[in-house]
Structures are given as C-alpha cells and as structure tokens.
Amino acid sequence: MKVVFMGTPDFSVPVLEALAAAHDVVCVYSQPPRPAGRGKKDRSSPVQARAEALGIPVRHPVSLKGAEAQADFAALGADVAVVVAYGLILPQAVLDAPRHGCLNIHASLLPRWRGAAPIHRAIMAGDAETGVCIMQMEAGLDTGPVLLREATVIGPEETTGALHDRLSTMGARLILEALSRLSDLRPEPQPDAGVTYAAKIDKAEARVDWSAPAVEVDRLIRGLSPFPGAWCEVAGERVKLLASRLVEGQGAPGQVLGGLRIACGTGAVEITLAQREGKRAMAPEDFLRGFTLPETIG
C-alpha cells in the first residue's frame, strides 16, 4: 500500500520501520526540528532522523490548516495515512484525503485514556492493564471507532519507559495486521461509558509527597520514569527517583528506614534506581556509596 506516515517521538520509530519494510511509505510528516541540548541547536525529531536514514522524503509543516498544505498532502495519492504521536491536529480535508482515511495507533484501551499521556496516566492510576488500539481517525480527540485492540498486563514494577517500549513494538505489529485485514475489519464505535482523559504531564506533579500512601508514591515514581522523573530533596539536593517497589515498613513520612527504603503516609517504598544532580542513574548500593542519607528526606 502507498502509506503516508505521521509521527514525531521515539515511540513512533518502530512503527515507521515496520511500515517501511512491508509497504511503500511515500512520505513522512514530523514536527519541525527544535532547539535541544546545551548549545540549543536545532535537532530533528527521532522520526525525521530515521526516515532520512531510510531514504524517505520528510515534510514538517507548522500547520495543516492551509489550502496549500492540504493540497500537497492530497497530491501524494496515499492509500492510507498512519498517525502515531504526530503532534498536529489533522483537519477534515487531511483525514479524508487517503483512500482508506487516517489510522491512529493509540497507547491505551480506548475510551480509557484519550489524549496526550496515556502510558504515564495508566501507571499513575494503578491500572492493571493497558494496551494498543488501532483507531479510524475523526475530528474529535481520540474519539474514532476502533479497528483492532490488544491488551497487556502492567507489571508491578514496570516504569513508563519500559511500558512505552513494549507498547511501541505492539503497535508496530498491530498496524501491519490492520493493514493486511483492512477490507475485513469492522470499525467498533467507542462506548460513552468509561471515557477518561490523559492530560499532558505537568512538571509540578513530579515532587514526591511522602505523606501519601506508599502505593501512590510507587505509582508516581514509576509513572514519571524516565521523564520528567519524580524527585525529592535529600540534604538540600534534588534527587530523581526513577524506579521503585513496595516494601514492608512503617515510620514518619519521609523517614529513611535503611538503605533506600523510605516510609510513606502508610507503608513504605524502596527506591531501586535514583539519580543525583549531574550524575548517572544508579542502583541503591552505588547511590549510597560515599553519600550518607539524613534520617528524613523531603
């Protein structure tokens, strides 16, 4: 099939690679290069970098609302557009241009967690499972009918980073299946019941409140890892907490119970991966080498 691919971050790259191996990807749309790094030089998105390495033309319009941009898109004559974390709203003229419309790979079990941060929110909410949906796009935010869905259990110590990679691979496999069965699939409208929205992560959410129950602290740490990273203050230093698990223990909120076991409002968590400012992420034994924790952390 003639495919237009639209995506931007790392999550989208395995999908692009799978499509390029199986179909004719005639063009890739991605967000424009943005300043990044210490020098703030423009850096191409992961999708643009991979597309260029594969020899696929890349476009990065700042908007698709104009008649010229829409005409350029329609002129590609695509059978289908595949959209994965692209970052621009698609006007109706773009949604209608490909012969089979635009298909979105969404990392949740719709209608739960429509929106920007479904992986983070699923872990932070303590969901037992999540998954991937292949959705026929329409004008609403992740409201379109679902063509295929597949669920997966969220591990008790799984972070957003680990789940992100699993769902990306799942999405690549599922979109190939959807394209191979497109004429046989029947779109399933999303039910009105069970709709939730995965709001974009705000960095203000990232500071750990040790007075919360341990189960909530653990979900926050895992849900915000690796980005933006939950954090706390240790002896005046900001420390990122990147992995954790629930453990036995009780004490005042923030009390160090030994090693990197920290008391919460109820119960305790053990930090299994932490990062000091300017340092690499470390396991507890490396983190504590030459660094004495106070009796309580904030």
C-alpha positions in Angstrom: 0.0 0.0 0.0 1.0 3.6 -0.5 1.4 4.9 3.0 1.9 8.4 4.5 3.4 8.2 7.9 2.9 10.9 10.5 4.8 10.8 13.8 7.5 12.5 15.8 9.0 10.9 19.0 10.9 7.7 19.7 7.6 5.8 20.3 6.8 6.2 16.6 10.1 5.0 15.2 9.5 1.2 15.4 6.2 1.7 13.6 7.9 3.6 10.8 10.5 0.9 10.4 7.8 -1.9 10.3 5.8 0.0 7.7 8.8 0.8 5.6 9.7 -2.9 5.5 6.2 -4.0 4.4 4.7 -1.1 2.4 5.6 1.8 0.2 6.0 4.8 2.6 5.8 7.6 0.1 6.3 10.5 2.6 6.8 11.1 6.3 5.4 14.1 8.2 7.0 15.0 11.5 7.3 18.0 13.8 9.9 20.6 12.7 13.4 20.5 14.2 13.6 22.1 17.6 16.4 23.6 19.7 17.9 21.0 22.0 20.9 20.2 24.1 23.3 22.6 25.7 24.0 24.5 22.5 20.3 24.8 21.7 20.9 23.9 18.1 18.0 22.7 16.0 17.6 18.9 16.3 15.5 16.7 14.0 12.8 14.6 15.6 13.6 10.8 16.1 11.1 10.1 13.3 12.7 12.5 10.9 16.2 11.2 11.6 15.1 7.6 10.9 13.1 8.5 7.8 16.0 10.3 6.3 18.3 7.3 7.1 15.7 5.1 5.2 15.7 7.5 2.3 12.1 8.6 2.7 11.1 12.2 2.0 10.2 14.2 5.1 7.9 17.2 5.5 7.4 19.2 8.6 4.8 21.9 8.1 3.9 24.0 11.2 0.2 23.6 10.3 -2.0 21.6 8.1 -4.9 24.1 8.1 -3.8 25.9 4.9 -5.1 25.0 1.4 -1.6 24.6 0.0 -0.5 22.2 2.8 -3.7 20.2 2.3 -3.3 20.1 -1.5 0.3 18.9 -1.1 -0.9 16.1 1.2 -3.7 15.0 -1.1 -1.3 15.0 -4.1 0.6 12.1 -2.5 -2.2 9.8 -3.5 -1.9 7.7 -0.4 -4.0 4.6 0.2 -3.8 5.3 4.0 -2.1 7.6 6.5 -0.8 6.1 9.7 -0.5 8.5 12.6 1.4 7.9 15.8 2.1 10.7 18.3 2.4 13.3 15.5 1.6 16.4 17.4 -0.6 18.3 15.0 -4.4 18.3 14.6 -5.5 16.9 11.3 -8.2 18.9 9.5 -11.1 17.1 7.9 -9.6 17.6 4.4 -6.5 15.7 5.5 -8.5 13.0 7.3 -10.5 12.4 4.1 -7.6 12.5 1.6 -6.2 8.9 1.7 -8.4 6.2 0.1 -8.8 4.4 3.4 -8.5 7.5 5.6 -6.1 8.0 8.5 -5.4 5.3 11.1 -4.1 6.2 14.6 -2.1 4.0 16.9 -3.1 4.9 20.4 -1.3 3.5 23.5 -4.4 2.8 25.7 -7.5 0.7 25.7 -9.9 3.3 24.4 -12.1 5.1 25.5 -9.9 5.0 28.7 -7.0 7.5 28.5 -7.7 9.5 25.4 -5.2 12.3 25.0 -1.5 13.1 25.4 -0.1 10.9 28.1 -1.9 7.6 28.2 1.1 5.5 29.3 2.1 7.7 32.2 -1.6 8.0 33.4 -2.3 4.3 33.3 0.6 3.6 35.6 0.0 6.5 37.9 -3.7 5.5 38.2 -2.7 1.9 39.1 -4.4 0.3 36.1 -3.9 -3.5 36.0 -3.7 -3.5 32.2 -3.4 -1.2 29.2 -2.8 -1.9 25.5 -2.9 -0.5 22.0 -5.8 0.5 19.8 -5.8 1.0 16.0 -8.4 3.7 15.5 -10.0 5.2 12.5 -9.4 8.9 13.0 -12.1 11.6 13.0 -12.2 15.2 14.1 -12.6 14.6 17.9 -9.7 13.8 20.3 -9.2 10.1 20.1 -12.9 9.5 19.6 -12.9 7.5 16.4 -14.1 3.9 16.0 -11.6 1.1 16.9 -10.5 -1.4 14.3 -8.2 -3.6 16.4 -7.2 -3.6 20.1 -4.8 -5.7 22.1 -4.4 -5.6 25.9 -1.3 -6.3 28.1 -0.8 -6.5 31.8 1.2 -3.7 33.5 4.0 -5.3 35.6 4.1 -4.4 39.4 7.5 -2.7 39.0 7.1 -1.5 35.4 8.0 2.1 34.5 6.6 4.3 31.8 9.8 3.9 29.9 9.6 0.1 29.9 5.9 0.0 29.1 6.4 2.6 26.3 8.9 0.3 24.5 6.6 -2.7 24.8 3.6 -0.8 23.5 5.6 0.7 20.6 6.6 -2.8 19.5 3.0 -4.0 19.9 1.7 -1.0 17.9 4.1 -1.7 15.0 2.8 -5.3 14.9 -0.8 -4.4 15.2 -0.8 -1.8 12.4 0.7 -4.3 10.0 -2.1 -6.7 10.9 -4.7 -4.0 10.5 -3.4 -3.0 7.0 -3.4 -6.7 5.9 -7.0 -7.1 7.0 -8.3 -3.7 6.3 -11.2 -4.8 4.0 -12.4 -7.3 6.6 -12.2 -5.2 9.7 -15.4 -3.6 11.1 -15.0 -0.3 13.0 -16.3 -0.5 16.6 -17.6 2.8 17.9 -16.2 3.7 21.3 -18.8 3.5 24.1 -19.8 6.6 26.0 -19.1 4.9 29.3 -15.5 4.7 30.7 -14.1 7.8 28.9 -11.1 9.3 30.7 -8.5 11.8 29.5 -4.8 11.5 29.9 -3.7 15.1 30.5 -0.2 16.1 29.5 2.2 15.6 32.4 2.9 18.8 34.3 6.4 19.0 36.0 4.6 20.4 39.0 3.3 16.8 39.6 6.7 15.4 39.9 7.7 16.2 43.5 7.1 13.2 45.8 4.7 13.7 48.7 5.9 11.2 51.3 2.7 11.7 53.3 0.8 9.9 50.6 0.2 6.1 50.8 3.1 4.0 49.6 1.1 2.6 46.7 0.5 6.1 45.4 4.2 7.1 45.8 5.3 4.0 44.0 2.9 4.6 41.1 4.1 8.2 40.8 7.8 7.2 40.7 7.2 4.5 38.1 4.7 6.6 36.1 7.1 9.6 35.7 10.2 7.5 34.8 12.2 8.4 32.9 10.6 11.7 32.1 10.1 14.1 33.7 11.2 12.0 36.7 9.7 12.1 40.2 12.0 13.8 42.6 12.6 14.6 46.3 15.0 16.7 48.3 17.9 15.0 50.1 20.1 17.2 52.3 19.3 20.2 50.1 20.0 18.3 46.8 17.3 17.4 44.3 17.4 13.7 43.6 15.4 12.0 40.8 13.7 8.7 41.7 13.4 6.5 38.6 12.3 3.1 39.8 10.7 1.7 43.0 8.8 -1.1 44.6 6.5 -1.6 47.6 8.2 -3.0 50.7 7.3 -3.7 54.4 7.9 -0.8 56.8 6.4 2.0 58.8 7.6 5.3 60.1 7.1 9.1 59.8 6.6 10.2 56.2 10.0 10.6 54.5 11.8 8.7 57.3 14.7 6.6 56.0 14.2 3.0 57.2 17.5 1.7 55.9 19.2 1.7 52.5 16.8 3.4 50.2 13.7 2.2 51.9 11.5 5.3 52.7 8.4 5.5 54.9 5.3 7.0 53.4 1.9 8.0 54.9 1.1 4.3 55.1 3.6 1.6 54.2 7.0 2.2 52.5 8.7 2.1 49.2 12.2 1.0 48.2 13.9 3.2 45.6 15.7 0.8 43.1 17.1 3.5 40.8 18.0 7.1 41.7 19.9 9.9 40.1 21.8 12.8 41.9 22.2 16.1 40.1 24.9 15.8 37.4 25.3 12.1 37.9 24.1 8.9 36.1 21.2 6.9 37.4 22.4 4.3 40.0 21.2 1.3 41.9 20.9 1.7 45.7 24.3 0.3 46.5 26.1 2.6 44.1 24.0 5.6 45.0 24.7 5.2 48.7 28.5 4.8 48.2 30.0 7.9 49.7 26.6 9.5 50.3 25.0 9.4 53.7 21.3 9.9 53.8 19.8 12.0 56.6 17.2 10.5 58.9 14.4 12.1 56.9 14.2 13.3 53.3 11.8 15.9 51.9 
